[in-house]
Amino acid sequence: MKRLLSGLAATGLLVASVFAAVSARADDLEAVKASGELKIAMSGQYPPFNFVNDKNEVVGFDASVGQAIAERIGVKGTIVTTAWDGIIAGLLAQKYDTIVGSMTITPEREKVVDFVGPYYHAGRAVFVAEDSAVKNLDELKGKTIGVTLGETHEKWARAQGGWDIRTYKGLPELLLELKAGRVDAIVVDNIPVMVAVKQTGEKVRRLETPNIEGGSVAIGIAIRKDNPELKAAMQKALDEMMADGAYEKISMEWIGSDIR
Protein backbone atom coordinates (compact mmCIF):
# COMPACT_ATOMS: atom_id res chain seq x y z
CA MET A 1 0.00 0.00 0.00
CA LYS A 2 2.82 2.37 0.88
CA ARG A 3 4.49 1.67 -2.47
CA LEU A 4 1.13 2.19 -4.27
CA LEU A 5 0.57 5.52 -2.53
CA SER A 6 4.12 6.57 -3.37
CA GLY A 7 3.52 5.61 -6.97
CA LEU A 8 0.28 7.56 -7.11
CA ALA A 9 1.97 10.55 -5.54
CA ALA A 10 4.81 10.37 -8.07
CA THR A 11 2.31 10.06 -10.91
CA GLY A 12 0.45 13.07 -9.58
CA LEU A 13 3.64 15.08 -9.46
CA LEU A 14 4.50 14.03 -13.00
CA VAL A 15 1.08 15.05 -14.30
CA ALA A 16 1.34 18.35 -12.46
CA SER A 17 4.80 18.94 -13.94
CA VAL A 18 3.62 18.15 -17.45
CA PHE A 19 0.59 20.42 -17.00
CA ALA A 20 2.82 23.20 -15.71
CA ALA A 21 5.19 22.78 -18.63
CA VAL A 22 2.35 22.87 -21.16
CA SER A 23 0.89 25.93 -19.46
CA ALA A 24 4.28 27.64 -19.52
CA ARG A 25 4.62 26.97 -23.22
CA ALA A 26 1.15 28.28 -23.92
CA ASP A 27 1.77 31.48 -21.98
CA ASP A 28 5.27 32.42 -23.15
CA LEU A 29 4.29 35.87 -24.45
CA GLU A 30 2.36 36.61 -21.27
CA ALA A 31 5.32 35.44 -19.16
CA VAL A 32 7.76 37.53 -21.19
CA LYS A 33 5.65 40.65 -20.75
CA ALA A 34 5.17 39.95 -17.04
CA SER A 35 8.93 39.65 -16.53
CA GLY A 36 9.65 42.67 -18.68
CA GLU A 37 12.40 40.94 -20.64
CA LEU A 38 12.93 38.65 -23.60
CA LYS A 39 15.89 36.33 -22.98
CA ILE A 40 17.70 35.91 -26.29
CA ALA A 41 20.23 33.11 -26.78
CA MET A 42 23.21 33.02 -29.13
CA SER A 43 26.74 31.59 -29.05
CA GLY A 44 28.56 34.93 -28.94
CA GLN A 45 31.21 33.40 -31.17
CA TYR A 46 30.00 34.10 -34.71
CA PRO A 47 31.16 37.56 -35.84
CA PRO A 48 29.80 39.78 -37.26
CA PHE A 49 26.47 38.22 -36.30
CA ASN A 50 27.14 37.80 -32.59
CA PHE A 51 30.40 38.26 -30.69
CA VAL A 52 31.89 39.82 -27.56
CA ASN A 53 33.43 43.25 -28.10
CA ASP A 54 36.30 44.91 -26.20
CA LYS A 55 33.80 46.16 -23.59
CA ASN A 56 32.71 42.57 -22.88
CA GLU A 57 29.33 43.23 -24.52
CA VAL A 58 27.63 40.79 -26.87
CA VAL A 59 27.02 42.71 -30.08
CA GLY A 60 26.46 42.09 -33.77
CA PHE A 61 23.69 41.67 -36.29
CA ASP A 62 21.84 38.96 -34.32
CA ALA A 63 22.08 40.86 -31.05
CA SER A 64 20.77 44.06 -32.64
CA VAL A 65 17.86 42.27 -34.35
CA GLY A 66 16.91 40.41 -31.17
CA GLN A 67 16.98 43.52 -29.01
CA ALA A 68 14.99 45.50 -31.58
CA ILE A 69 12.30 42.80 -31.64
CA ALA A 70 12.17 42.81 -27.85
CA GLU A 71 11.76 46.59 -27.80
CA ARG A 72 8.91 46.42 -30.30
CA ILE A 73 6.98 43.94 -28.17
CA GLY A 74 7.48 46.23 -25.19
CA VAL A 75 10.21 44.50 -23.18
CA LYS A 76 13.97 44.58 -22.66
CA GLY A 77 16.12 42.25 -24.74
CA THR A 78 18.60 40.34 -22.55
CA ILE A 79 21.38 38.46 -24.35
CA VAL A 80 22.32 35.01 -23.07
CA THR A 81 25.39 33.27 -24.48
CA THR A 82 25.58 29.50 -24.53
CA ALA A 83 27.35 26.68 -26.39
CA TRP A 84 25.89 26.17 -29.84
CA ASP A 85 25.69 22.38 -29.59
CA GLY A 86 23.26 22.62 -26.68
CA ILE A 87 21.40 25.77 -27.60
CA ILE A 88 18.10 24.09 -28.61
CA ALA A 89 18.15 21.93 -25.47
CA GLY A 90 18.50 25.11 -23.42
CA LEU A 91 15.51 26.64 -25.19
CA LEU A 92 13.38 23.57 -24.49
CA ALA A 93 14.52 23.66 -20.85
CA GLN A 94 13.23 27.25 -20.64
CA LYS A 95 16.63 28.76 -19.89
CA TYR A 96 15.77 31.52 -22.37
CA ASP A 97 12.82 32.51 -24.55
CA THR A 98 14.25 32.53 -28.06
CA ILE A 99 17.35 31.86 -30.15
CA VAL A 100 18.50 34.66 -32.43
CA GLY A 101 21.79 33.07 -33.40
CA SER A 102 21.92 32.59 -37.19
CA MET A 103 20.18 29.22 -37.06
CA THR A 104 19.39 27.57 -40.40
CA ILE A 105 15.78 26.44 -40.71
CA THR A 106 15.79 22.68 -41.35
CA PRO A 107 13.04 20.03 -41.32
CA GLU A 108 14.77 18.32 -38.39
CA ARG A 109 14.78 21.48 -36.28
CA GLU A 110 11.18 22.29 -37.23
CA LYS A 111 10.14 19.06 -35.51
CA VAL A 112 11.21 20.41 -32.12
CA VAL A 113 10.99 24.22 -32.37
CA ASP A 114 8.99 26.84 -34.24
CA PHE A 115 10.64 29.56 -36.29
CA VAL A 116 9.94 33.27 -36.70
CA GLY A 117 11.20 34.66 -39.99
CA PRO A 118 13.31 33.92 -41.95
CA TYR A 119 15.18 37.03 -40.86
CA TYR A 120 17.95 36.63 -43.42
CA HIS A 121 19.18 34.40 -46.21
CA ALA A 122 22.66 33.10 -46.88
CA GLY A 123 24.21 30.68 -49.34
CA ARG A 124 26.41 30.04 -52.35
CA ALA A 125 27.31 32.92 -54.62
CA VAL A 126 29.65 33.64 -57.53
CA PHE A 127 31.65 36.87 -57.49
CA VAL A 128 33.71 38.54 -60.21
CA ALA A 129 35.81 41.69 -60.19
CA GLU A 130 33.71 44.85 -60.26
CA ASP A 131 34.99 45.79 -63.73
CA SER A 132 34.66 42.28 -65.19
CA ALA A 133 32.78 41.93 -68.48
CA VAL A 134 31.21 38.65 -67.27
CA LYS A 135 27.46 38.98 -66.71
CA ASN A 136 26.32 35.41 -66.04
CA LEU A 137 27.49 31.84 -65.42
CA ASP A 138 27.42 30.93 -69.11
CA GLU A 139 30.07 33.54 -69.80
CA LEU A 140 32.41 31.83 -67.35
CA LYS A 141 32.82 28.74 -69.55
CA GLY A 142 36.51 28.15 -70.14
CA LYS A 143 37.42 30.62 -67.40
CA THR A 144 39.43 30.09 -64.21
CA ILE A 145 37.38 29.73 -61.03
CA GLY A 146 38.73 29.98 -57.48
CA VAL A 147 37.27 27.96 -54.60
CA THR A 148 38.27 27.06 -51.05
CA LEU A 149 39.78 23.58 -50.89
CA GLY A 150 37.41 21.02 -49.39
CA GLU A 151 34.28 23.18 -49.24
CA THR A 152 31.01 22.05 -50.81
CA HIS A 153 31.47 24.93 -53.25
CA GLU A 154 34.49 23.14 -54.73
CA LYS A 155 32.42 20.00 -55.39
CA TRP A 156 29.65 22.08 -56.95
CA ALA A 157 32.08 24.02 -59.16
CA ARG A 158 33.74 20.86 -60.45
CA ALA A 159 30.33 19.38 -61.27
CA GLN A 160 29.53 22.29 -63.60
CA GLY A 161 32.17 21.28 -66.16
CA GLY A 162 34.01 23.61 -68.52
CA TRP A 163 35.79 25.56 -65.77
CA ASP A 164 39.46 25.55 -64.79
CA ILE A 165 39.21 25.06 -61.00
CA ARG A 166 41.90 26.36 -58.66
CA THR A 167 41.78 25.74 -54.91
CA TYR A 168 42.89 28.05 -52.10
CA LYS A 169 43.02 28.11 -48.31
CA GLY A 170 40.22 30.59 -47.74
CA LEU A 171 38.45 33.85 -48.57
CA PRO A 172 41.36 36.29 -48.06
CA GLU A 173 43.46 34.39 -50.59
CA LEU A 174 40.54 34.08 -53.00
CA LEU A 175 39.92 37.83 -52.93
CA LEU A 176 43.61 38.54 -53.55
CA GLU A 177 43.64 36.18 -56.54
CA LEU A 178 40.49 37.77 -57.96
CA LYS A 179 41.91 41.26 -57.51
CA ALA A 180 45.17 40.23 -59.20
CA GLY A 181 43.28 38.73 -62.14
CA ARG A 182 44.66 35.22 -61.60
CA VAL A 183 41.10 33.89 -61.36
CA ASP A 184 38.05 35.16 -63.24
CA ALA A 185 35.53 34.39 -60.51
CA ILE A 186 35.25 32.88 -57.04
CA VAL A 187 32.54 30.61 -55.62
CA VAL A 188 31.98 31.27 -51.91
CA ASP A 189 29.42 31.91 -49.16
CA ASN A 190 27.87 35.28 -49.92
CA ILE A 191 27.79 36.98 -46.54
CA PRO A 192 31.52 36.75 -45.63
CA VAL A 193 32.24 38.51 -48.95
CA MET A 194 29.75 41.26 -48.08
CA VAL A 195 31.50 41.71 -44.74
CA ALA A 196 34.90 41.86 -46.47
CA VAL A 197 33.57 44.48 -48.88
CA LYS A 198 32.33 46.56 -45.94
CA GLN A 199 35.60 46.27 -44.02
CA THR A 200 38.17 46.55 -46.82
CA GLY A 201 36.32 48.06 -49.77
CA GLU A 202 36.96 45.06 -52.04
CA LYS A 203 35.82 45.82 -55.59
CA VAL A 204 33.73 42.78 -56.46
CA ARG A 205 30.36 42.15 -58.07
CA ARG A 206 27.95 39.29 -57.42
CA LEU A 207 26.57 37.51 -60.46
CA GLU A 208 22.82 37.02 -60.72
CA THR A 209 22.34 33.27 -60.16
CA PRO A 210 18.70 32.83 -59.08
CA ASN A 211 18.60 29.06 -59.54
CA ILE A 212 22.02 28.17 -58.17
CA GLU A 213 22.11 25.08 -55.94
CA GLY A 214 22.66 26.10 -52.32
CA GLY A 215 22.11 29.72 -53.23
CA SER A 216 19.51 30.56 -50.61
CA VAL A 217 19.47 29.16 -47.09
CA ALA A 218 16.77 30.51 -44.78
CA ILE A 219 17.90 31.63 -41.31
CA GLY A 220 15.24 31.82 -38.60
CA ILE A 221 14.53 32.79 -34.99
CA ALA A 222 13.69 29.75 -32.85
CA ILE A 223 11.05 29.66 -30.12
CA ARG A 224 9.39 26.83 -28.22
CA LYS A 225 6.46 25.14 -29.96
CA ASP A 226 2.83 25.88 -29.14
CA ASN A 227 3.34 29.61 -28.61
CA PRO A 228 1.23 31.24 -31.33
CA GLU A 229 0.96 34.55 -29.47
CA LEU A 230 4.71 34.94 -29.02
CA LYS A 231 5.35 33.84 -32.59
CA ALA A 232 2.81 36.32 -33.96
CA ALA A 233 4.16 39.19 -31.84
CA MET A 234 7.78 38.54 -32.86
CA GLN A 235 6.87 38.09 -36.54
CA LYS A 236 4.91 41.34 -36.48
CA ALA A 237 7.88 43.14 -34.96
CA LEU A 238 10.25 41.67 -37.57
CA ASP A 239 7.90 42.53 -40.44
CA GLU A 240 7.59 46.11 -39.21
CA MET A 241 11.38 46.42 -38.95
CA MET A 242 11.75 45.27 -42.54
CA ALA A 243 9.06 47.69 -43.69
CA ASP A 244 10.18 50.84 -41.89
CA GLY A 245 13.92 50.67 -42.58
CA ALA A 246 15.11 49.58 -39.13
CA TYR A 247 16.19 46.16 -40.37
CA GLU A 248 18.13 47.61 -43.29
CA LYS A 249 19.94 50.01 -40.94
CA ILE A 250 21.06 47.11 -38.72
CA SER A 251 22.07 45.04 -41.73
CA MET A 252 24.12 47.84 -43.25
CA GLU A 253 25.84 48.52 -39.92
CA TRP A 254 27.05 44.97 -39.37
CA ILE A 255 27.12 43.34 -42.82
CA GLY A 256 27.37 46.21 -45.26
CA SER A 257 24.42 45.01 -47.31
CA ASP A 258 20.71 44.25 -46.90
CA ILE A 259 20.67 40.48 -46.36
CA ARG A 260 16.96 39.90 -45.87
Residue pairs with C-beta under 8 A, 6 or more apart in sequence:
22 226
24 31
24 94
25 224
25 225
25 226
25 227
26 226
26 227
28 97
28 223
28 224
28 227
28 229
28 230
29 73
29 227
29 229
29 230
29 233
30 229
32 38
32 73
32 75
32 97
32 230
33 73
33 74
33 75
35 75
36 75
36 76
37 70
37 75
37 76
37 77
37 78
38 66
38 69
38 70
38 73
38 75
38 76
38 77
38 78
38 97
38 98
39 78
39 80
39 95
39 96
39 97
39 98
40 63
40 66
40 67
40 70
40 77
40 78
40 79
40 80
40 96
40 97
40 98
40 99
40 100
41 80
41 81
41 82
41 87
41 90
41 91
41 95
41 96
41 98
41 99
41 100
41 101
42 49
42 50
42 58
42 62
42 63
42 66
42 79
42 80
42 81
42 82
42 87
42 99
42 100
42 101
42 102
43 50
43 81
43 82
43 83
43 84
43 87
43 101
44 50
44 51
44 52
44 58
44 79
44 81
45 51
45 84
46 60
46 62
46 101
46 102
47 60
48 60
48 61
48 195
48 254
48 255
49 60
49 61
49 62
49 101
49 102
49 254
50 58
50 59
50 60
50 61
50 62
50 63
50 101
50 102
51 58
51 59
51 60
52 58
52 59
52 81
53 59
58 79
58 81
60 254
61 120
61 250
61 251
61 253
61 254
61 255
62 100
62 101
62 102
63 79
63 100
64 250
64 253
64 254
65 100
65 119
65 238
65 241
65 247
65 250
66 77
66 79
66 98
66 100
66 221
67 77
67 79
68 77
68 237
68 241
68 246
68 250
69 77
69 100
69 221
69 234
69 237
69 238
69 241
70 76
70 77
70 78
71 77
72 236
72 237
72 240
72 241
73 233
73 234
73 237
80 95
80 96
82 90
82 95
82 96
84 101
87 99
87 101
87 103
88 99
88 109
88 112
88 113
88 222
90 96
91 98
91 99
91 113
91 222
91 223
91 224
92 112
92 113
92 224
94 224
97 223
97 230
98 116
98 221
98 222
98 223
98 234
99 113
99 221
99 222
99 223
100 119
100 221
102 219
103 109
103 219
103 220
103 221
103 222
104 217
104 218
104 219
104 220
105 115
105 117
105 118
105 218
105 219
105 220
109 115
109 222
112 225
113 222
113 223
113 224
113 225
114 222
114 223
114 224
114 225
114 227
114 231
115 220
115 221
115 222
115 223
116 220
116 221
116 222
116 223
116 231
116 234
116 235
116 238
117 218
117 219
117 220
117 221
117 235
117 238
118 218
118 219
118 220
119 219
119 220
119 221
119 238
119 247
119 260
120 219
120 251
120 259
120 260
121 216
121 217
121 218
121 219
121 259
121 260
122 189
122 190
122 191
122 216
122 217
122 219
122 259
123 189
123 190
123 212
123 214
123 215
123 216
123 217
124 152
124 153
124 156
124 187
124 188
124 189
124 190
124 212
124 213
124 214
124 215
125 187
125 188
125 189
125 190
125 193
125 206
125 207
125 209
125 212
125 215
126 137
126 140
126 185
126 186
126 187
126 206
126 207
126 209
126 212
127 178
127 185
127 186
127 188
127 193
127 204
127 205
127 206
127 207
128 134
128 178
128 184
128 185
128 204
128 205
128 207
129 178
129 179
129 181
129 203
129 204
129 205
130 203
130 204
130 205
131 203
132 184
132 185
132 205
133 139
134 140
134 143
134 184
134 185
134 207
135 207
136 207
136 208
136 209
137 160
137 207
137 209
137 212
140 163
140 184
140 185
141 162
141 163
142 162
142 163
142 164
143 163
143 164
143 184
143 185
144 163
144 164
144 166
144 182
144 183
144 184
144 185
145 157
145 163
145 164
145 165
145 166
145 183
145 184
145 185
145 186
145 187
146 166
146 167
146 168
146 174
146 177
146 178
146 182
146 183
146 185
146 186
146 187
147 153
147 154
147 157
147 165
147 166
147 167
147 168
147 174
147 186
147 187
147 188
148 154
148 167
148 168
148 169
148 170
148 171
148 174
148 188
149 167
149 168
149 169
150 167
152 214
153 187
153 188
153 189
153 214
154 165
154 167
154 187
156 187
156 213
156 214
157 163
157 165
157 187
158 165
166 177
166 182
166 183
168 174
168 177
171 188
171 192
171 193
171 196
174 183
174 186
174 188
175 186
175 193
175 196
175 202
175 204
177 183
177 186
178 185
178 186
178 204
179 202
179 203
185 207
190 206
191 255
191 259
193 202
193 204
193 206
194 255
194 256
194 257
194 259
195 255
195 256
196 202
197 204
197 256
197 257
198 255
198 256
198 257
199 256
209 215
221 234
221 238
223 230
223 231
223 234
238 247
240 246
241 247
241 250
242 248
242 260
247 258
247 260
248 258
248 260
251 257
251 258
251 259
251 260
252 258
